[in-house]
Amino acid sequence: MKVNSQFDFIIVGAGLSGLHLSYCFLKDEYFKDYSFLIIDKEKSKKEDNYFSYWEIGDVKG
Ligand SMILES: Cc1cc2nc3c(=O)[nH]c(=O)nc-3n(C[C@H](O)[C@H](O)[C@H](O)COP(=O)(O)OP(=O)(O)OC[C@H]3O[C@@H](n4cnc5c(N)ncnc54)[C@H](O)[C@@H]3O)c2cc1C
C-alpha cells in the first residue's frame, strides 16, 4: 500500500476539538478534494475522558 506523505491539512491531536474539526471538514463539500492527516501523540486512547453530564435548559450567568 502506498502511503501519502503530503497532505493539504494536518490536524494535530485527535481529541474532542481535532475530531470535531475533522468531522466538519468531512461534511463540508468545499473540502472534498483535500487530503487530511490526523496525528496524535498517544498510540491508543485511554478511556479517561468520559462525558458524564449534560445541562438542559437556559444557561444564564
Ligand atoms: C475525566 C474527565 C471527564 C470529563 N467530563 C466532561 C464532561 O462530562 N463534559 C464535558 O463537556 N467535558 C468533560 N471533560 C472535558 C473534556 O474532555 C475536554 O474539555 C475536551 O476533551 C477538550 O478537548 P480538546 O480537543 O481541547 O482536548 P483533548 O480532547 O484532550 O484532545 C487533545 C488531544 O491532543 C493530543 N496531543 C496533545 N499534545 C500533542 C502533541 N504534542 N502531538 C500530537 N497530539 C497531541 C492528546 O493526546 C489528545 O488526544 C472531561 C475531562 C476529563 C479529563
The ligand as a MOL file (V3000), in Angstrom:
LIG
                    3D

  0  0  0     0  0            999 V3000
M  V30 BEGIN CTAB
M  V30 COUNTS 53 58 0 0 0
M  V30 BEGIN ATOM
M  V30 1 C -12.1720 12.7290 33.4340 0
M  V30 2 C -12.7270 13.8310 32.5570 0
M  V30 3 C -14.1240 13.9610 32.4230 0
M  V30 4 C -14.6540 14.9700 31.6140 0
M  V30 5 N -16.0090 15.0710 31.5220 0
M  V30 6 C -16.5470 16.0260 30.7590 0
M  V30 7 C -17.9730 16.1400 30.6220 0
M  V30 8 O -18.7300 15.3830 31.2040 0
M  V30 9 N -18.4670 17.1300 29.8310 0
M  V30 10 C -17.6530 17.9940 29.1740 0
M  V30 11 O -18.1820 18.8660 28.4690 0
M  V30 12 N -16.2970 17.9160 29.2730 0
M  V30 13 C -15.7450 16.9640 30.0460 0
M  V30 14 N -14.3760 16.8800 30.1650 0
M  V30 15 C -13.5640 17.8660 29.4760 0
M  V30 16 C -13.3360 17.4480 28.0380 0
M  V30 17 O -12.7860 16.1380 27.9810 0
M  V30 18 C -12.3780 18.4570 27.4450 0
M  V30 19 O -12.8930 19.7600 27.5850 0
M  V30 20 C -12.1590 18.1920 25.9630 0
M  V30 21 O -11.7330 16.8540 25.7440 0
M  V30 22 C -11.1050 19.1720 25.4650 0
M  V30 23 O -10.9330 18.9370 24.0900 0
M  V30 24 P -9.5500 19.1950 23.4020 0
M  V30 25 O -9.6880 18.7540 21.9780 0
M  V30 26 O -9.1130 20.5910 23.6740 0
M  V30 27 O -8.5230 18.2720 24.1860 0
M  V30 28 P -8.4590 16.6720 24.2130 0
M  V30 29 O -9.7940 16.0640 23.9870 0
M  V30 30 O -7.7180 16.3340 25.4600 0
M  V30 31 O -7.5540 16.3370 22.9530 0
M  V30 32 C -6.2120 16.7360 22.8220 0
M  V30 33 C -5.5060 15.6480 22.0130 0
M  V30 34 O -4.2410 16.1480 21.5870 0
M  V30 35 C -3.2840 15.1260 21.7690 0
M  V30 36 N -1.9770 15.7840 21.9010 0
M  V30 37 C -1.5420 16.5590 22.8870 0
M  V30 38 N -0.3040 17.0070 22.6430 0
M  V30 39 C 0.0380 16.5050 21.4180 0
M  V30 40 C 1.1860 16.6130 20.6060 0
M  V30 41 N 2.2790 17.3330 21.0010 0
M  V30 42 N 1.2140 15.9790 19.4060 0
M  V30 43 C 0.1220 15.2560 18.9960 0
M  V30 44 N -1.0010 15.1140 19.7310 0
M  V30 45 C -1.0370 15.7280 20.9260 0
M  V30 46 C -3.7340 14.3860 23.0180 0
M  V30 47 O -3.2220 13.0680 23.0730 0
M  V30 48 C -5.2510 14.3860 22.8410 0
M  V30 49 O -5.7310 13.2580 22.1440 0
M  V30 50 C -13.7960 15.8800 30.9440 0
M  V30 51 C -12.3990 15.7370 31.0540 0
M  V30 52 C -11.8700 14.7160 31.8510 0
M  V30 53 C -10.3580 14.5690 31.9770 0
M  V30 END ATOM
M  V30 BEGIN BOND
M  V30 1 1 1 2
M  V30 2 1 2 3
M  V30 3 2 2 52
M  V30 4 2 3 4
M  V30 5 1 4 5
M  V30 6 1 4 50
M  V30 7 2 5 6
M  V30 8 1 6 7
M  V30 9 1 6 13
M  V30 10 2 7 8
M  V30 11 1 7 9
M  V30 12 1 9 10
M  V30 13 2 10 11
M  V30 14 1 10 12
M  V30 15 2 12 13
M  V30 16 1 13 14
M  V30 17 1 14 15
M  V30 18 1 14 50
M  V30 19 1 15 16
M  V30 20 1 16 17
M  V30 21 1 16 18
M  V30 22 1 18 19
M  V30 23 1 18 20
M  V30 24 1 20 21
M  V30 25 1 20 22
M  V30 26 1 22 23
M  V30 27 1 23 24
M  V30 28 2 24 25
M  V30 29 1 24 26
M  V30 30 1 24 27
M  V30 31 1 27 28
M  V30 32 2 28 29
M  V30 33 1 28 30
M  V30 34 1 28 31
M  V30 35 1 31 32
M  V30 36 1 32 33
M  V30 37 1 33 34
M  V30 38 1 33 48
M  V30 39 1 34 35
M  V30 40 1 35 36
M  V30 41 1 35 46
M  V30 42 1 36 37
M  V30 43 1 36 45
M  V30 44 2 37 38
M  V30 45 1 38 39
M  V30 46 1 39 40
M  V30 47 2 39 45
M  V30 48 1 40 41
M  V30 49 2 40 42
M  V30 50 1 42 43
M  V30 51 2 43 44
M  V30 52 1 44 45
M  V30 53 1 46 47
M  V30 54 1 46 48
M  V30 55 1 48 49
M  V30 56 2 50 51
M  V30 57 1 51 52
M  V30 58 1 52 53
M  V30 END BOND
M  V30 END CTAB
M  END
